[in-house]
Amino acid sequence: MSRILVGGAGGAPSNNFIRSLRESDRSDYIIGTSSVPTDLFLANVDERYVVPPAVSAEYQSSTISLLQRTRPDFIHVQNDYEVRAVSRLRDEIAGLGVKCYLPSRETVEICIDKAKSYDVWQKSGVKVPETFLLHNESDLKKAFEQLGDKIWIRAVEGAAGQGALPTDNFDFARIWIDRFNGWGNFTAAKLLTERTVTWLSLWYEGELVVAQTRKRHSWNFGSRTLSGVTGITGVGETCSDEIVDQAALDSIYAIDKNPHGIFGVDMTYDQDGLPNTTEINIGRFFTTHYFFTKAGLNLPEIYCNIALENKFPVLERNINPLPDGLVWIRGMDVEPALVTTEELEKLRLNKI
C-alpha cells in the first residue's frame, strides 16, 4: 500500500483522479489537501488537510511541513498553479523521500504561461493561431488590425477559459483587460471555430506510454459566460485522427525533446478544418479523465504504477487505445453517463 498525497481534493479534477485510483487494482492510502475547507468533505480520502493557496507565500513552508508530518510516498496535484508550485519545490520534496512524476522545470514554466508556449510553437513552425501579447492599447489596436474584425482575448495563465472573451469591439476589449488589470498578462489571438480536441498523453523519459484523444461537443453552463467556455465539459467523445496525433506530438517535442509525465495538448480547429494548438495542460490530467477510466483506460492507475513501482502497461496500441465513438455526458448533481454515438443517434431519431 502506497501513501499518495493529492492536492485539490474535493474539486472535480482531483476527485476524478481519486475515483480512478479507488476503482483500480491499487490499494492506496490517500491524503487529501485543499485550500477550500468545504471541498475536503467531498473527497473520498483517508486524511484531510487545509493548505494555503498555491500562489500564496505560505504554500512552500506549509507543504514541506505537511509532507514531513504525513510522509507520503508520492504527491500529485491537479491545478496549474499548484503544479508549478510543486515543480519549483521538487528538490525539497525529493529530499523528504517523496516522489513526483513531473515534466522538467523549464517545461512546466513554459506550458503554464500561454504566451511563452505560443512563442516556442510559433518559432518552431507548429500550427497556432496568430497571437499578440497585449502590453498596452497600441498592441490591442494592432491585434484588431491584423487578426480580423473579431478576436479572442484571454489571460496567459489559468484554466477554464480564465479571462477569455471573443469580441469585435475595441472599447469593450480595453475595458475587459482593465477590469482584470491584465495589461502584459493577456493575449489577443485570431478567432478560431468552436470545435476543440484534446490529446491527453503520458510519457516516461522521452518515450510515449499512452495517449488518448477526446473531442468536446459542449461546455456545461457555457451560456452563462461571455466566452462560452467554462472549463466544464458537458459532452465529450473519444476519437482518433492522425493529423491530430502529429500536431500534438509536434507541439510537445517543440517544447521538450525528452517528455516526461503528463502532457494534455488542447487544440482548436481553424476555418480550414485544421487543428491549431492553443495550450498544453502540463503535469495534470484534464478534469474528465474519469471518462477514460470508465471506458477501460485508467490513466491515474498507469501513472501511479509507473511512478511508484516502475510498472508499465501492456497495450495493443499506445495511441488511442479506446474505440472511437464513446460518449461521456456530464451534468450537475447527477452521475455521468457513458454511452455510444450509436445509442445517442438512435435516441435522436426517436424525437417526437
N, C-alpha and C positions, 0 to 999 in steps of 0.2 A: 504494500500500500504506500503510495506517494502522497506527500503533503503539497497541495497546489494552492498558491495564493492567487485569487482572481480579482483584479481591480474593476470598479464599476458594477459590482454585484447588485442585482436588483433591477438594473436597467436592461432593456431588451437585448442589446448586443452581447452582454456578458451572461445574461440568463440563458441565451441560446447556446453559448459555449458550455455552460454548466449542464444544461439539459443533455447536450450531446455526450458529455462525459458520463453522466448518470446512466445513460442508455447504452453505454459501450460495455466492453468486456473488462474495463478497468474498474478498480475499486479504490478510488482516491478519497482522501480526506481533504475537503475543500474549505479554504479560509476566504471569506468574502470581505472586501473593503469597498467603501464608497464615501464620497463627501456629502452625500444626501442620506441622512439617517433613516428616513422613512423607506427609501428604496431597499434597504437591507432586510426589511421584513418580507420583501417579495422574492428573496433569493433562497434557493434550496442549497444552503451551505451548512457546514458544521460549526463554524465560528464566524462572528461578525464584528467588524471594527470600523469606526468612523475615522476617516483621514481627511487632511486638508485637500482642497482642490489642487490639481497637478500644476496649475500656474502660480500657486502661492509660494512665498518664500519659505514656508514651514514644511513644504512637501518632502524635501530631501531628508531632513532630520527625522521627521515623523516616520517616513518609510523605512529608514535604516533602523530606527528604534523598534518598529513593529516586526521587521524581519528578524532582529535579534531575539525578540520575545517569542515569536510564533515558530521560528525555524522551519520554514517551508523548504521543500526540495526544488521548487520551480515557481516562477512568477509569470503571469500573463495578464495583460490589460487590453481593453477594447475601445479605448478613446484616443484620438490623435494626440492630444496634449499629454496624456499620461504615457503613451508610447514614447514620445520624445523625452519626457522626464525620466522614465526608466532607462531609456537608451543612454542618457547622459550620466546615469548613476551605475552603469553596468559593471564598472570595475569594482566599485564599493560593494555592489550586490554579489558579485562573484567572490569577493574576499570573505563574504559570510558563508560561502558554500552553497549559495542559491543559484540555480541555473536560469538562464534566459535563452530564448531561441529567436534572436532578433537579427535583422539585416545590419550592415555596418553602420557606424555612427553617421558617416557622411551621407549614406543613402537615406537614412531616416530624416536627417535635416533637410535634404533636398526635396524629398517627397512630401513632407509636411507643409512646405512652402510652395504653393502652386506657381508663383512667379519664377522661383528657382528651377522647378522641374520643367516648366514651359521653355525656359531659356536653354536648358540642356537638350530638350527634344527638337527645338527649332534649329539649333546649330547642328544636330545630328541627322536632320532630314526626316525625322518622324512626322507623320501627318498630324498636324494640330491646327486648331482654329487660330487665325491671326489674333494676337493679344497684345495689349498695351498695359504697362504698369502705370497707374494714374497718380502722379506726384502732385498735380495741380490742375486747374481748369483748362490750361492750354493743352495738356495731354488729353483731357476729356474731349475737347473740341477736335483735336487731331483724330481721335478714335472715331468720332461720328463722321468725319470727312473721309476716312479711309476704309471703314468697316461697313458702311451702308447706313440706311435710314434707321435701322433698329439694331441695337447692340445688347450684349449680355454682360452685366456687371456683377461682380462677386468679390468676397473677401479672399485674400490669398491664403488664409489659414481657416481651419474649422470645417466641420462636416455638415451634412443635412442641408445643403444649399445656403450656408450661412452668408447673409448679406446679398443674396442673389436677387437680381432684378433685370427683366427684359424691358427695354424702354426705347422709344423713339423721340423722347423729349429731353433736350439738353438741361433745362432748368430742373426738371424732376430728378434727373440723374445727379446733378450737382447737389441738390438738397438732400438726396438719399445718402450720398457719400459724406456730406457734412454731418448728417444725423449720427453716423457711426464713427465720426472723427477718423474717416478712413483714407484720407489722402496719404499716399505712399504704401497703403496696405490693401488697396482694391485694384482689380484689373478690369479692363473692358475687352471683350472678345467678340469676334464675329458670331452672330446668332446662328445656331445650327437647328436641326429638326428636334422633335420631341422623342425620337427613337433612341434608346440607350441600351447598352450591353456592358456586362462586367465579366472579366476573365480572372477568376479567383485562383491563385496558384500558391503552391508550397514548394520551397527549394531547400536543398541541402548542399552547402559548399560548392555552388555552381551548377549542380545537377537538378533538373526538374523532377520533383517527386510526383506531383499530380496537379492538374489544372482542370477546372470545370467552368463552362460558360453559362451565363444566365441573362436572358433579355427581360426587360421590365415592360409590362403592359400599362401599369398605372402607379401613381403615388396615392397613398391614403391621405385624405384631407388636403389634397392639392388645391382645391378650390378656395381654401382659406389662406392662401399665401399669394403674394403678388407674382412670384416667380412660377408658381405651380409645382415647385419642388419642396418636399418636406423631409426627405431622407427616410421616409417610412414607406417602403414598398408595399403596395396593395396586392398586386398580382405579378408574379414572375414566372418565367418558363425556361426550362433547360433547352439549350440549342447548341449547334456546332457549325462553325464556319471557318474554313482555312484562312480566309482573309483576316478575320478577327484574331485567330491564333497567331498569325505572323505579325499583325500590328501590335499585339500585346507583347510578344517576345522582343520585337524591335524596341518597344518602349522601355522594357525592363533592362535590356542589355545596354541601351544608351546611357542609363544611369549607373548600372552596376554590372561589371563584366563577370562577377562572381556572386550571383544572387544567393542569399541565404535567408530563410524564414518566409514570411507571408508577404505576397505582393498581389493586391487586388487592383487590376487595371480597369478604370472606368473609361468608356468610350461613348461618344455621341455621334450619330450619323449626320453627314452633311447632305446638302441638296442633291448631290450626285450619288447618294447611297453608299458612301464610303465611311468607315469608322474613323473618327478623329479622337485621339487620346486627350482626355481632359485632366486626369489625375491618377495617381496610384495611392490607394489606401494601404499604407505600409505598416507591417508588424501586427496586423489585426485582421480578423475575418469580418466581412460585411455582416450587417445585422441579421439578415435572413439566412445565414449559413445552416441553420437547423433544417431548412428545406432540403439541403443535400443529405443531411443525416437521415431524415425520414425516407428519403429516396434510396438510401443504401450506401451513401458515401459520407462516412463520419470523419470529416476533416480534423476536428479537435482531437479525436482519438488517435489518428495518424500522427498529428503534430506532437502530442504528448508522448506517444510511443517512441518517436524519434528522439525527442529532447531528453527523455528520462531513461530510456532503455536501449537506444540506438537500434530500434526495431523498425524496419521499413516494410511498407505494404507490398503485396504481390498483386498487381493489377494486369488485366488483359491489355489495356492501353492506359497510358497515363495522361492523355489529353482527352477531355470529355468522356470519361468512362460511363457516365449516366446516359440513358437514352434521351433523345430529343422528345419534346412534347409533354414533359411532366410539368404540371402547373401547380403553383403554390399560391393559395388565396388566404389573405390575412385581413383581420379587422380588429376593432377594439373590443376587449372583453369577450372574445369568442376564440375557440380553438381553431388554429389554422386548418385548412383542408388541402390535401394532396390529391389532385385529380389528373386526368389526361386531357389533351386537346380534343380527343375524340368524344369524351364524356361531355366536355363543355360545348362542343358544336352540336351534339345531339340534343342537349338541353335548349340551346338557342333555337333549334329547328322546331321545338315544341311550343315556342312562344305563341300566345293567343293574340 
